[in-house]
Amino acid sequence: MQHVNPAPMVRQVNWDADLDTHVAPVTAIDKIAFRFVKLLRFFADTFFAKRYGHRAVVLETVAAVPGMVGGLWQHLKALRYMRDDEGWIRTLLDEAENERMHLMTFIEIAQPNAFERFLIAAVQLIFYNLYFFLYLVAPRTAHRVVGYFEEEAVISYTAYLAEVDAGRHENVPAPQLAIDYWQLPQDARLRDVIIAVRADEAEHRDVNHGFVDLLDERRAA
């Protein structure tokens, strides 16, 4: 039996990513989504403080869930209605895979302890079920939540970068996994990884807010 080796995953870094985009909540649902994400941010800030590497490990576990859930539902919907998915499935699954690579990268950097590994499993279990049912009943809201979640991710990684630049976090060598994935120079450091991850989060932010706009257009048509 012939075994097929998958092609290595690579991603181009958008070094000029827009970091300041914010979609102001207008509808009541958007305001609820925004406040929910701010609540999550409060708990993250309280628990992890400036331990950004460990924060990234836990939050990237959560961030990898929405794309997979959304991709699954869009796949089933396309089958059910026997129509083209208009590129949503691939986009969402790519997002999930990208977030997983973020997690794999920061696991090597932060080396989570046993309690944090338990926390990862617990948070994923809770968040997966919540997001699954949210996407089932309100996909627009689900994408808006992710859009705001990614806005906060950009802010967090910007703060992480500032800590590294100030010398409060060691600018360690980038893991080889990250160098290969983002095609970074062999002498890349943590700083380069943070910039690459932050650019990815900015892209996911724009994509999910864009999905909300598309859903609104469909409703208005």
ChimeraX commands (.cxc) that place a marker at each C-alpha (Angstrom):
marker #1 position 0.00,0.00,0.00 radius 0.5
marker #1 position 1.42,3.35,-1.03 radius 0.5
marker #1 position 1.54,6.06,1.61 radius 0.5
marker #1 position 1.10,9.68,0.58 radius 0.5
marker #1 position 3.06,12.26,2.53 radius 0.5
marker #1 position 1.08,15.50,2.88 radius 0.5
marker #1 position 2.73,18.66,1.63 radius 0.5
marker #1 position 4.25,20.79,4.42 radius 0.5
marker #1 position 2.01,23.60,5.60 radius 0.5
marker #1 position 3.30,27.09,4.91 radius 0.5
marker #1 position 1.82,30.55,5.33 radius 0.5
marker #1 position 2.87,33.96,4.13 radius 0.5
marker #1 position 3.11,36.68,6.77 radius 0.5
marker #1 position 1.29,39.93,6.09 radius 0.5
marker #1 position 3.85,42.25,7.65 radius 0.5
marker #1 position 1.64,45.26,6.86 radius 0.5
marker #1 position -1.55,43.94,8.49 radius 0.5
marker #1 position -4.01,46.60,9.65 radius 0.5
marker #1 position -3.95,46.42,13.44 radius 0.5
marker #1 position -6.44,49.16,14.28 radius 0.5
marker #1 position -9.67,47.92,12.70 radius 0.5
marker #1 position -12.64,47.83,15.06 radius 0.5
marker #1 position -16.24,47.17,14.11 radius 0.5
marker #1 position -18.37,49.20,16.50 radius 0.5
marker #1 position -21.38,47.23,17.79 radius 0.5
marker #1 position -24.65,48.74,16.59 radius 0.5
marker #1 position -27.37,46.13,17.00 radius 0.5
marker #1 position -28.37,44.74,20.39 radius 0.5
marker #1 position -26.94,41.33,19.44 radius 0.5
marker #1 position -23.63,42.87,18.42 radius 0.5
marker #1 position -23.44,44.71,21.74 radius 0.5
marker #1 position -24.05,41.46,23.62 radius 0.5
marker #1 position -21.36,39.72,21.55 radius 0.5
marker #1 position -18.92,42.56,22.24 radius 0.5
marker #1 position -19.57,42.53,26.00 radius 0.5
marker #1 position -19.28,38.73,26.11 radius 0.5
marker #1 position -15.84,38.90,24.51 radius 0.5
marker #1 position -14.82,41.70,26.88 radius 0.5
marker #1 position -15.89,39.46,29.77 radius 0.5
marker #1 position -13.66,36.68,28.44 radius 0.5
marker #1 position -10.85,39.22,28.17 radius 0.5
marker #1 position -11.36,40.22,31.81 radius 0.5
marker #1 position -11.00,36.62,32.99 radius 0.5
marker #1 position -7.91,36.13,30.82 radius 0.5
marker #1 position -6.31,39.31,32.16 radius 0.5
marker #1 position -7.13,38.31,35.74 radius 0.5
marker #1 position -5.82,34.77,35.49 radius 0.5
marker #1 position -2.75,35.23,33.30 radius 0.5
marker #1 position -1.81,38.89,33.90 radius 0.5
marker #1 position 1.35,39.41,31.80 radius 0.5
marker #1 position 2.14,35.72,31.30 radius 0.5
marker #1 position 1.41,36.16,27.61 radius 0.5
marker #1 position 2.96,32.92,26.42 radius 0.5
marker #1 position 0.77,30.85,28.73 radius 0.5
marker #1 position -2.25,33.01,27.88 radius 0.5
marker #1 position -1.62,32.31,24.20 radius 0.5
marker #1 position -1.58,28.55,24.78 radius 0.5
marker #1 position -5.02,28.54,26.42 radius 0.5
marker #1 position -6.63,31.14,24.17 radius 0.5
marker #1 position -5.37,29.56,20.96 radius 0.5
marker #1 position -7.03,26.33,22.07 radius 0.5
marker #1 position -10.31,28.24,22.15 radius 0.5
marker #1 position -9.56,30.15,18.94 radius 0.5
marker #1 position -9.10,26.91,16.99 radius 0.5
marker #1 position -12.67,25.79,17.71 radius 0.5
marker #1 position -14.89,28.26,15.75 radius 0.5
marker #1 position -13.35,27.62,12.33 radius 0.5
marker #1 position -13.79,23.87,12.64 radius 0.5
marker #1 position -17.36,24.18,13.93 radius 0.5
marker #1 position -18.29,26.70,11.23 radius 0.5
marker #1 position -16.61,24.65,8.51 radius 0.5
marker #1 position -18.54,21.54,9.59 radius 0.5
marker #1 position -21.88,23.33,9.57 radius 0.5
marker #1 position -21.24,25.00,6.24 radius 0.5
marker #1 position -20.25,21.62,4.80 radius 0.5
marker #1 position -23.46,19.98,6.05 radius 0.5
marker #1 position -25.53,22.94,4.86 radius 0.5
marker #1 position -24.02,22.76,1.36 radius 0.5
marker #1 position -24.84,19.05,1.22 radius 0.5
marker #1 position -28.32,19.55,2.58 radius 0.5
marker #1 position -29.23,22.28,0.12 radius 0.5
marker #1 position -27.14,20.75,-2.68 radius 0.5
marker #1 position -25.43,24.02,-3.52 radius 0.5
marker #1 position -21.96,25.51,-3.63 radius 0.5
marker #1 position -20.53,26.75,-0.33 radius 0.5
marker #1 position -19.01,29.86,-1.99 radius 0.5
marker #1 position -15.64,29.21,-0.37 radius 0.5
marker #1 position -16.81,29.34,3.25 radius 0.5
marker #1 position -15.75,25.78,4.13 radius 0.5
marker #1 position -12.14,26.10,3.03 radius 0.5
marker #1 position -11.80,29.54,4.60 radius 0.5
marker #1 position -13.11,28.36,7.97 radius 0.5
marker #1 position -11.09,25.15,8.00 radius 0.5
marker #1 position -7.95,27.08,7.07 radius 0.5
marker #1 position -8.68,29.39,10.01 radius 0.5
marker #1 position -8.97,26.41,12.37 radius 0.5
marker #1 position -5.72,24.92,11.09 radius 0.5
marker #1 position -3.93,28.25,11.38 radius 0.5
marker #1 position -5.06,28.68,14.98 radius 0.5
marker #1 position -3.88,25.14,15.73 radius 0.5
marker #1 position -0.45,26.04,14.41 radius 0.5
marker #1 position -0.45,29.05,16.73 radius 0.5
marker #1 position -1.12,26.66,19.60 radius 0.5
marker #1 position 1.62,24.24,18.58 radius 0.5
marker #1 position 4.07,27.14,18.36 radius 0.5
marker #1 position 3.30,28.60,21.78 radius 0.5
marker #1 position 3.34,25.18,23.44 radius 0.5
marker #1 position 7.01,24.99,22.49 radius 0.5
marker #1 position 7.65,28.52,23.74 radius 0.5
marker #1 position 5.65,28.53,27.00 radius 0.5
marker #1 position 5.86,24.85,28.03 radius 0.5
marker #1 position 2.46,24.71,29.82 radius 0.5
marker #1 position 2.35,22.93,33.15 radius 0.5
marker #1 position -0.03,20.14,34.15 radius 0.5
marker #1 position -2.68,22.52,35.52 radius 0.5
marker #1 position -2.66,24.61,32.35 radius 0.5
marker #1 position -3.02,21.46,30.25 radius 0.5
marker #1 position -6.05,20.52,32.36 radius 0.5
marker #1 position -7.41,24.05,31.93 radius 0.5
marker #1 position -6.99,23.73,28.17 radius 0.5
marker #1 position -9.08,20.56,28.10 radius 0.5
marker #1 position -11.77,22.03,30.35 radius 0.5
marker #1 position -12.04,25.32,28.45 radius 0.5
marker #1 position -12.18,23.52,25.12 radius 0.5
marker #1 position -14.94,21.19,26.32 radius 0.5
marker #1 position -17.09,24.08,27.55 radius 0.5
marker #1 position -16.41,26.44,24.66 radius 0.5
marker #1 position -16.89,23.83,21.95 radius 0.5
marker #1 position -20.39,22.96,23.12 radius 0.5
marker #1 position -21.38,26.61,23.62 radius 0.5
marker #1 position -20.10,27.65,20.21 radius 0.5
marker #1 position -21.58,24.61,18.47 radius 0.5
marker #1 position -25.09,25.49,19.61 radius 0.5
marker #1 position -24.54,29.19,19.00 radius 0.5
marker #1 position -23.55,28.49,15.40 radius 0.5
marker #1 position -26.54,26.17,15.04 radius 0.5
marker #1 position -29.09,28.80,16.06 radius 0.5
marker #1 position -27.33,32.09,15.24 radius 0.5
marker #1 position -24.39,31.83,12.80 radius 0.5
marker #1 position -24.31,35.61,12.33 radius 0.5
marker #1 position -23.78,36.14,16.05 radius 0.5
marker #1 position -21.21,33.35,16.13 radius 0.5
marker #1 position -19.11,35.07,13.46 radius 0.5
marker #1 position -19.47,38.43,15.21 radius 0.5
marker #1 position -18.22,36.89,18.46 radius 0.5
marker #1 position -15.16,35.55,16.63 radius 0.5
marker #1 position -14.59,38.91,14.97 radius 0.5
marker #1 position -14.48,40.61,18.37 radius 0.5
marker #1 position -12.44,37.76,19.84 radius 0.5
marker #1 position -9.83,38.32,17.12 radius 0.5
marker #1 position -9.84,42.06,17.75 radius 0.5
marker #1 position -8.87,41.29,21.35 radius 0.5
marker #1 position -6.24,38.83,20.14 radius 0.5
marker #1 position -4.58,41.57,18.09 radius 0.5
marker #1 position -4.55,43.80,21.18 radius 0.5
marker #1 position -3.08,41.02,23.33 radius 0.5
marker #1 position -0.31,40.18,20.89 radius 0.5
marker #1 position 0.53,43.86,20.53 radius 0.5
marker #1 position 0.92,44.02,24.33 radius 0.5
marker #1 position 3.01,40.83,24.25 radius 0.5
marker #1 position 5.26,42.38,21.60 radius 0.5
marker #1 position 5.69,45.49,23.75 radius 0.5
marker #1 position 6.76,43.33,26.70 radius 0.5
marker #1 position 9.37,41.59,24.53 radius 0.5
marker #1 position 10.65,44.90,23.15 radius 0.5
marker #1 position 10.92,46.29,26.68 radius 0.5
marker #1 position 13.00,43.30,27.75 radius 0.5
marker #1 position 10.44,42.01,30.24 radius 0.5
marker #1 position 10.05,38.80,28.22 radius 0.5
marker #1 position 13.08,37.08,26.76 radius 0.5
marker #1 position 13.22,37.26,22.97 radius 0.5
marker #1 position 13.94,33.54,22.63 radius 0.5
marker #1 position 14.71,31.83,19.30 radius 0.5
marker #1 position 11.64,30.95,17.27 radius 0.5
marker #1 position 10.70,27.25,17.25 radius 0.5
marker #1 position 11.61,25.46,14.04 radius 0.5
marker #1 position 7.93,24.67,13.59 radius 0.5
marker #1 position 7.18,28.39,13.36 radius 0.5
marker #1 position 10.15,29.08,11.06 radius 0.5
marker #1 position 8.96,26.41,8.63 radius 0.5
marker #1 position 5.29,27.38,8.79 radius 0.5
marker #1 position 5.66,31.13,8.29 radius 0.5
marker #1 position 8.85,30.77,6.22 radius 0.5
marker #1 position 10.77,32.94,8.66 radius 0.5
marker #1 position 14.56,33.41,8.59 radius 0.5
marker #1 position 16.48,30.68,10.40 radius 0.5
marker #1 position 17.59,33.23,12.99 radius 0.5
marker #1 position 14.02,34.37,13.70 radius 0.5
marker #1 position 13.11,35.15,17.30 radius 0.5
marker #1 position 9.96,35.28,19.42 radius 0.5
marker #1 position 9.35,38.83,18.24 radius 0.5
marker #1 position 9.01,37.65,14.64 radius 0.5
marker #1 position 6.60,34.90,15.70 radius 0.5
marker #1 position 4.37,37.34,17.58 radius 0.5
marker #1 position 4.17,39.64,14.56 radius 0.5
marker #1 position 3.26,36.70,12.31 radius 0.5
marker #1 position 0.58,35.42,14.69 radius 0.5
marker #1 position -0.85,38.91,15.18 radius 0.5
marker #1 position -1.14,39.34,11.41 radius 0.5
marker #1 position -3.04,36.04,11.20 radius 0.5
marker #1 position -5.44,37.18,13.91 radius 0.5
marker #1 position -6.06,40.45,12.07 radius 0.5
marker #1 position -6.96,38.46,8.96 radius 0.5
marker #1 position -9.37,36.23,10.90 radius 0.5
marker #1 position -10.92,39.35,12.43 radius 0.5
marker #1 position -11.64,40.81,9.00 radius 0.5
marker #1 position -12.90,37.51,7.57 radius 0.5
marker #1 position -15.40,36.90,10.36 radius 0.5
marker #1 position -16.72,40.46,10.40 radius 0.5
marker #1 position -16.95,40.11,6.61 radius 0.5
marker #1 position -19.05,36.96,6.97 radius 0.5
marker #1 position -21.46,38.94,9.14 radius 0.5
marker #1 position -21.76,41.56,6.39 radius 0.5
marker #1 position -22.48,38.83,3.82 radius 0.5
marker #1 position -25.18,37.31,6.01 radius 0.5
marker #1 position -26.76,40.74,6.48 radius 0.5
marker #1 position -26.75,41.26,2.71 radius 0.5
marker #1 position -28.48,37.93,2.18 radius 0.5
marker #1 position -31.18,38.82,4.68 radius 0.5
marker #1 position -31.73,42.19,3.07 radius 0.5
marker #1 position -31.97,40.72,-0.45 radius 0.5
marker link #1:1,2 radius 0.2
marker link #1:2,3 radius 0.2
marker link #1:3,4 radius 0.2
marker link #1:4,5 radius 0.2
marker link #1:5,6 radius 0.2
marker link #1:6,7 radius 0.2
marker link #1:7,8 radius 0.2
marker link #1:8,9 radius 0.2
marker link #1:9,10 radius 0.2
marker link #1:10,11 radius 0.2
marker link #1:11,12 radius 0.2
marker link #1:12,13 radius 0.2
marker link #1:13,14 radius 0.2
marker link #1:14,15 radius 0.2
marker link #1:15,16 radius 0.2
marker link #1:16,17 radius 0.2
marker link #1:17,18 radius 0.2
marker link #1:18,19 radius 0.2
marker link #1:19,20 radius 0.2
marker link #1:20,21 radius 0.2
marker link #1:21,22 radius 0.2
marker link #1:22,23 radius 0.2
marker link #1:23,24 radius 0.2
marker link #1:24,25 radius 0.2
marker link #1:25,26 radius 0.2
marker link #1:26,27 radius 0.2
marker link #1:27,28 radius 0.2
marker link #1:28,29 radius 0.2
marker link #1:29,30 radius 0.2
marker link #1:30,31 radius 0.2
marker link #1:31,32 radius 0.2
marker link #1:32,33 radius 0.2
marker link #1:33,34 radius 0.2
marker link #1:34,35 radius 0.2
marker link #1:35,36 radius 0.2
marker link #1:36,37 radius 0.2
marker link #1:37,38 radius 0.2
marker link #1:38,39 radius 0.2
marker link #1:39,40 radius 0.2
marker link #1:40,41 radius 0.2
marker link #1:41,42 radius 0.2
marker link #1:42,43 radius 0.2
marker link #1:43,44 radius 0.2
marker link #1:44,45 radius 0.2
marker link #1:45,46 radius 0.2
marker link #1:46,47 radius 0.2
marker link #1:47,48 radius 0.2
marker link #1:48,49 radius 0.2
marker link #1:49,50 radius 0.2
marker link #1:50,51 radius 0.2
marker link #1:51,52 radius 0.2
marker link #1:52,53 radius 0.2
marker link #1:53,54 radius 0.2
marker link #1:54,55 radius 0.2
marker link #1:55,56 radius 0.2
marker link #1:56,57 radius 0.2
marker link #1:57,58 radius 0.2
marker link #1:58,59 radius 0.2
marker link #1:59,60 radius 0.2
marker link #1:60,61 radius 0.2
marker link #1:61,62 radius 0.2
marker link #1:62,63 radius 0.2
marker link #1:63,64 radius 0.2
marker link #1:64,65 radius 0.2
marker link #1:65,66 radius 0.2
marker link #1:66,67 radius 0.2
marker link #1:67,68 radius 0.2
marker link #1:68,69 radius 0.2
marker link #1:69,70 radius 0.2
marker link #1:70,71 radius 0.2
marker link #1:71,72 radius 0.2
marker link #1:72,73 radius 0.2
marker link #1:73,74 radius 0.2
marker link #1:74,75 radius 0.2
marker link #1:75,76 radius 0.2
marker link #1:76,77 radius 0.2
marker link #1:77,78 radius 0.2
marker link #1:78,79 radius 0.2
marker link #1:79,80 radius 0.2
marker link #1:80,81 radius 0.2
marker link #1:81,82 radius 0.2
marker link #1:82,83 radius 0.2
marker link #1:83,84 radius 0.2
marker link #1:84,85 radius 0.2
marker link #1:85,86 radius 0.2
marker link #1:86,87 radius 0.2
marker link #1:87,88 radius 0.2
marker link #1:88,89 radius 0.2
marker link #1:89,90 radius 0.2
marker link #1:90,91 radius 0.2
marker link #1:91,92 radius 0.2
marker link #1:92,93 radius 0.2
marker link #1:93,94 radius 0.2
marker link #1:94,95 radius 0.2
marker link #1:95,96 radius 0.2
marker link #1:96,97 radius 0.2
marker link #1:97,98 radius 0.2
marker link #1:98,99 radius 0.2
marker link #1:99,100 radius 0.2
marker link #1:100,101 radius 0.2
marker link #1:101,102 radius 0.2
marker link #1:102,103 radius 0.2
marker link #1:103,104 radius 0.2
marker link #1:104,105 radius 0.2
marker link #1:105,106 radius 0.2
marker link #1:106,107 radius 0.2
marker link #1:107,108 radius 0.2
marker link #1:108,109 radius 0.2
marker link #1:109,110 radius 0.2
marker link #1:110,111 radius 0.2
marker link #1:111,112 radius 0.2
marker link #1:112,113 radius 0.2
marker link #1:113,114 radius 0.2
marker link #1:114,115 radius 0.2
marker link #1:115,116 radius 0.2
marker link #1:116,117 radius 0.2
marker link #1:117,118 radius 0.2
marker link #1:118,119 radius 0.2
marker link #1:119,120 radius 0.2
marker link #1:120,121 radius 0.2
marker link #1:121,122 radius 0.2
marker link #1:122,123 radius 0.2
marker link #1:123,124 radius 0.2
marker link #1:124,125 radius 0.2
marker link #1:125,126 radius 0.2
marker link #1:126,127 radius 0.2
marker link #1:127,128 radius 0.2
marker link #1:128,129 radius 0.2
marker link #1:129,130 radius 0.2
marker link #1:130,131 radius 0.2
marker link #1:131,132 radius 0.2
marker link #1:132,133 radius 0.2
marker link #1:133,134 radius 0.2
marker link #1:134,135 radius 0.2
marker link #1:135,136 radius 0.2
marker link #1:136,137 radius 0.2
marker link #1:137,138 radius 0.2
marker link #1:138,139 radius 0.2
marker link #1:139,140 radius 0.2
marker link #1:140,141 radius 0.2
marker link #1:141,142 radius 0.2
marker link #1:142,143 radius 0.2
marker link #1:143,144 radius 0.2
marker link #1:144,145 radius 0.2
marker link #1:145,146 radius 0.2
marker link #1:146,147 radius 0.2
marker link #1:147,148 radius 0.2
marker link #1:148,149 radius 0.2
marker link #1:149,150 radius 0.2
marker link #1:150,151 radius 0.2
marker link #1:151,152 radius 0.2
marker link #1:152,153 radius 0.2
marker link #1:153,154 radius 0.2
marker link #1:154,155 radius 0.2
marker link #1:155,156 radius 0.2
marker link #1:156,157 radius 0.2
marker link #1:157,158 radius 0.2
marker link #1:158,159 radius 0.2
marker link #1:159,160 radius 0.2
marker link #1:160,161 radius 0.2
marker link #1:161,162 radius 0.2
marker link #1:162,163 radius 0.2
marker link #1:163,164 radius 0.2
marker link #1:164,165 radius 0.2
marker link #1:165,166 radius 0.2
marker link #1:166,167 radius 0.2
marker link #1:167,168 radius 0.2
marker link #1:168,169 radius 0.2
marker link #1:169,170 radius 0.2
marker link #1:170,171 radius 0.2
marker link #1:171,172 radius 0.2
marker link #1:172,173 radius 0.2
marker link #1:173,174 radius 0.2
marker link #1:174,175 radius 0.2
marker link #1:175,176 radius 0.2
marker link #1:176,177 radius 0.2
marker link #1:177,178 radius 0.2
marker link #1:178,179 radius 0.2
marker link #1:179,180 radius 0.2
marker link #1:180,181 radius 0.2
marker link #1:181,182 radius 0.2
marker link #1:182,183 radius 0.2
marker link #1:183,184 radius 0.2
marker link #1:184,185 radius 0.2
marker link #1:185,186 radius 0.2
marker link #1:186,187 radius 0.2
marker link #1:187,188 radius 0.2
marker link #1:188,189 radius 0.2
marker link #1:189,190 radius 0.2
marker link #1:190,191 radius 0.2
marker link #1:191,192 radius 0.2
marker link #1:192,193 radius 0.2
marker link #1:193,194 radius 0.2
marker link #1:194,195 radius 0.2
marker link #1:195,196 radius 0.2
marker link #1:196,197 radius 0.2
marker link #1:197,198 radius 0.2
marker link #1:198,199 radius 0.2
marker link #1:199,200 radius 0.2
marker link #1:200,201 radius 0.2
marker link #1:201,202 radius 0.2
marker link #1:202,203 radius 0.2
marker link #1:203,204 radius 0.2
marker link #1:204,205 radius 0.2
marker link #1:205,206 radius 0.2
marker link #1:206,207 radius 0.2
marker link #1:207,208 radius 0.2
marker link #1:208,209 radius 0.2
marker link #1:209,210 radius 0.2
marker link #1:210,211 radius 0.2
marker link #1:211,212 radius 0.2
marker link #1:212,213 radius 0.2
marker link #1:213,214 radius 0.2
marker link #1:214,215 radius 0.2
marker link #1:215,216 radius 0.2
marker link #1:216,217 radius 0.2
marker link #1:217,218 radius 0.2
marker link #1:218,219 radius 0.2
marker link #1:219,220 radius 0.2
marker link #1:220,221 radius 0.2
view
